[in-house]
Every structure is written in C-alpha cells, then in structure tokens.
C-alpha cells in the first residue's frame, strides 16, 4: 500500500481530497475487511460529476492500492 502514490495520483489530476487512509480489520456483515477509505468534499464530488464522472461519492471504500490508482486514472483532470 502506498498513500504517497495515491496522493500523487490525485494531485496530478488536480483533485483535492479530504482524507485517505488504509483501514485494517473493519467489521462488515461477512467478516472483517481491509481497504482504503477515500473522502472528498461535496464540492469536489459535484465538480467531478459536472465533468462527466459519476463513479464517485463523498466517502469511497476501495480494497487495494492498485484499484484506487485505476479508479483515479478514470477520473477527469479538474481545472484549477
């Protein structure tokens, strides 16, 4: 896992984030799970939606670093 890699990918796309943290042992209905919690602001969510990207919410849970990087790569670059 690499938080720096994730933050760099968001920065490259000019997408500000509120929070990115790898969580271990989070209880779920089917047992315990590990993965990334990515939080963006409501404004950023709206800007992404306006740019045509709808695969995003304010709070996103993604299993692996590679999946996060792949997800970010599908996002549009936001104007500064």
WOQUIQUI-V724169 format. One record per residue. N is the residue number from 1. RES is the residue in three letters. OMEGA is omega in degrees with one decimal (none if undefined). Layout:
N/RES/OMEGA
N/RES/OMEGA
This chain:
1/UNK/-177.8
2/UNK/178.5
3/UNK/179.4
4/UNK/179.5
5/UNK/179.5
6/UNK/-179.8
7/UNK/178.4
8/UNK/179.3
9/UNK/176.4
10/UNK/-179.3
11/UNK/179.2
12/UNK/179.7
13/UNK/-177.6
14/UNK/-179.6
15/UNK/177.9
16/UNK/176.5
17/UNK/179.4
18/UNK/-169.2
19/UNK/171.8
20/UNK/-177.0
21/UNK/175.1
22/UNK/-176.9
23/UNK/178.4
24/UNK/172.3
25/UNK/178.0
26/UNK/-179.1
27/UNK/174.6
28/UNK/178.9
29/UNK/-177.9
30/UNK/179.8
31/UNK/-179.5
32/UNK/-177.3
33/UNK/174.4
34/UNK/176.2
35/UNK/-178.0
36/UNK/169.1
37/UNK/-179.5
38/UNK/179.7
39/UNK/173.6
40/UNK/-179.8
41/UNK/177.4
42/UNK/178.4
43/UNK/178.8
44/UNK/177.0
45/UNK/179.1
46/UNK/179.2
47/UNK/177.2
48/UNK/179.3
49/UNK/178.7
50/UNK/178.8
51/UNK/175.8
52/UNK/179.9
53/UNK/-176.6
54/UNK/-178.5
55/UNK/-174.1
56/UNK/173.5
57/UNK/177.4
58/UNK/179.3
59/UNK/-176.7
60/UNK/177.9
61/UNK/-176.1
62/UNK/-170.6
63/UNK/-171.4
64/UNK/177.6
65/UNK/179.6
66/UNK/177.8
67/UNK/177.4
68/UNK/-179.8
69/UNK/177.2
70/UNK/179.4
71/UNK/179.8
72/UNK/-178.3
73/UNK/178.8
74/UNK/-179.3
75/UNK/174.4
76/UNK/173.2
77/UNK/-179.1
78/UNK/175.6
79/UNK/-178.3
80/UNK/none
